[in-house]
Amino acid sequence: MKYDFDTVIDRHHTSSIKWCPGNMLREMGLTERFDDETLALFTADMDFRCARPVIDAMEKVAEHGIFGYSGIKGMPEYNQAVCRWFRDRHGWSFDEEAVLFVNGTVKALELAVRAYTKKGDGIIITRPVYGPFTGAIEKTQRRVVNSDLNNRDGYYTMDFEDIERKAGEQDVSMFILCNPHNPTGRVWTYEELKRLAEICERNHVLLLSDEVHCDLVRKGVRFVPAAKAGKPGNTVVLTAINKTFNCAGLACSHAVITDAGLREKFKAVNDSMPNPFGIEAVIAAYTKGDEWLKQLNEYLDGTIDWAVGYIHEKLPGVKVRKPEGTYVLWMDFKDTGLTPEEVHDRIYNKANVCLEPGEMFDPVHGRSFERICIPSPRSVIREAFYRIGEQFRDVRGEM
C-alpha cells in the first residue's frame, strides 16, 4: 500500500510530550515561548501514523479487551521476529536467547552501566552526543570520560588516539557508542567500528552500542552493527522499534547480548515487563513493516535534501552537512556572527520554532549548534525553515 506522510495530524492537546510540553520546557529553560503556534521539532519523535500492520495488531489487542500482566515467555514468535529483522536487514545473526526485553533504551543504558561497571568507574563517551548518555553515567555515580569527536567541516570522526589513551586509564571500564550517531548523523563504517572494538578489547573496556537509529539511513549508506566488528564477550547492543516505527511511547527496546556471561549480568538488574500492545507491535513491525520503512526512508531522504539545500541557499551563515543516518540535522550557527543567545531568541521566540540547543549534546563546544528533528510532514518542515529564514534575512555570514 502507499503510505501518506504528507497529511498533518494535529497532536495538540493530547498526551504528546513533543506538542504539549509548554510548561515543562519553560521549567527546563529550553524555551521561553511555547503555544499552539509553536512548531515543535526538538525531539526524536515522528509525526507520522504508524505502519498499518502495527496499528492493526494493537487494534486486535484492544478488541480483546483484557490488558493484564504480560510477558514474552511462551511466545517464540517475539524473539524470532527480532532475530529475523536483523538477520535479513543487517546481516547480523544471533540466537533467540540473546534478545532481552527492556522498557526503553534510556533505561537499558542505565541498566547496562549498573550491570557492567561499579561506582566511580570511568565511562567514555564521544561528544557531541545524545544527552542521556551523560545522564545514565552521572545518575549511577560513575564518571564521564569524554573524547571529543573530530569535526572537519561538519564531518565527524572518532579520535582513536585519544580514545586509546583514555581507555587505558585506571578504572575506565566502558565505552558507550551511538551508532548511527546522534546528533551528527554519522553512520560508522566497519573499519571504524573494528578499530574501536580492538581498542576496547585491548584495554578491557566493554563496548556498549546504542543502535536505535539503525534503520534510518540515507539511500546508498550501509549500517553495520557494532557486534559484527566486536567480540561477543565484549559487546552489548541496544535496539528498539521506537525510532524506526515511531513507537517510543510503547517503551519496547531490546538488549542483544550474545555472550551468556554478559547476558546473565544484565538479567540480574533488569526488571522490565512488556505490555500487551508493545508485544504485538514488535512482532508486527519486524515481520510486516518493511514496506512502510522503505517509503519512510524515501520520504526522509527528500525532506533532508530540501532542508540542506534551503540552509545552504537561504542561511549562508549556517553550516550543515547531509547526515548519513538518523532524521536529525546538526546546524552550526557560529559563522552568523551572532551570539548563541541571539540565535536562540530569533529561532525559539521570534520564529516560534522549538529546537534542541547544542549544549544539550556538548556543554563545552555545543553552544553554537542547534539540532532539528525533521520526521514531520514536509509542509511543517518548510514552514519551520521559512520562519527561521525570515529571522536571519539580515545575516550574511562571515567570509
WOLIN-V483660 format. One record per helix or strand of 2 or more residues. SS is the DSSP state (alpha for helix, beta for strand). FROM is the first residue (numbers start at 1). TO is the last residue. If there is no record, write none. Layout:
BEGIN
ss,from,to
SS,FROM,TO
SS,FROM,TO
END
This chain:
BEGIN
ss,from,to
alpha,22,28
beta,39,40
alpha,52,64
alpha,76,90
alpha,96,98
beta,99,102
alpha,105,116
beta,122,125
alpha,132,139
beta,143,146
beta,150,152
beta,155,157
alpha,160,167
beta,172,178
alpha,190,202
beta,206,210
alpha,226,228
alpha,232,234
beta,235,240
alpha,242,245
alpha,248,250
beta,253,256
alpha,260,267
alpha,276,288
alpha,290,314
beta,328,332
alpha,334,336
alpha,340,350
beta,353,354
beta,356,357
alpha,358,360
beta,369,373
alpha,378,391
END
